[in-house]
């Protein structure tokens, strides 16, 4: 199966997507990790990042976006791939705007 590259979406969702991707990239550099290409179907455990990196990313995104969608998330709904991770933030932003 061919991986789908991150698509540019108009409006707020594109901003969230770019912000999340930038946070992944900054964290990988700061933690000296080799980040896999950020495609929608990239499985997070195969991204090259560890649990500390994800904690850093979530903290950065809370500062930058004012969102912490993990605080109320059930363990069985944890995102598995990059697209689901981004969607979690997009959904939280929509809920905050409502």
C-alpha positions in Angstrom: 0.0 0.0 0.0 1.3 3.4 -0.9 1.5 6.0 1.8 -0.5 9.2 1.4 1.5 12.4 1.9 0.1 15.1 4.2 -2.4 17.1 2.2 -2.9 20.8 2.6 -6.4 21.6 3.9 -7.9 25.1 3.8 -8.7 27.1 6.9 -8.2 26.2 10.5 -7.6 22.5 10.0 -4.6 23.2 7.8 -3.2 25.5 10.6 -3.6 22.7 13.1 -2.1 20.1 10.8 1.0 22.3 10.1 1.4 23.1 13.8 1.3 19.4 14.8 3.8 18.5 12.0 6.1 21.3 13.1 6.0 20.1 16.7 6.8 16.5 15.6 9.8 17.8 13.6 11.1 20.2 16.3 10.8 17.5 19.0 12.6 14.9 16.8 15.5 17.4 16.3 15.7 18.4 20.0 15.6 14.8 21.2 18.0 13.7 18.4 15.6 11.2 16.9 15.2 10.1 13.3 11.6 11.1 12.4 9.9 9.0 9.8 8.2 10.9 6.9 4.9 12.3 8.3 2.2 10.7 6.2 -1.4 10.2 7.2 -0.9 6.4 7.7 2.4 6.7 9.7 1.8 4.5 12.7 2.9 6.5 15.7 5.0 3.7 17.3 6.9 3.6 14.0 7.6 7.3 13.8 11.0 7.2 15.5 9.7 9.1 18.6 9.4 7.7 22.1 7.0 8.4 24.9 9.0 11.3 26.2 8.8 12.9 22.7 5.1 12.5 22.6 4.8 14.1 26.1 6.8 17.0 24.8 4.7 17.3 21.7 1.4 17.3 23.7 2.8 20.0 26.0 4.0 22.1 23.1 0.6 21.8 21.3 -1.2 22.8 24.5 0.9 25.9 24.7 0.6 26.7 21.0 -3.0 25.7 20.3 -4.5 26.0 23.8 -5.8 22.4 23.5 -5.2 19.2 25.5 -7.5 16.6 23.9 -5.9 13.9 25.8 -7.2 15.0 29.2 -10.7 13.6 28.5 -9.7 10.8 26.1 -10.5 7.2 26.8 -7.5 4.9 26.5 -9.2 2.8 23.8 -9.5 5.9 21.6 -5.8 6.8 21.6 -4.7 7.8 18.1 -2.7 5.0 16.2 -1.5 7.0 13.2 -0.5 10.5 12.3 -3.9 11.3 10.7 -5.7 10.2 13.8 -3.4 12.3 16.0 -4.1 15.4 13.9 -7.8 14.6 13.8 -7.9 14.5 17.6 -6.6 18.2 17.7 -8.9 19.2 14.8 -11.9 17.8 16.7 -10.9 19.4 19.9 -10.6 22.8 18.2 -14.0 22.4 16.6 -15.4 21.6 20.1 -13.7 24.6 21.6 -15.1 26.9 18.8 -18.7 25.6 19.4 
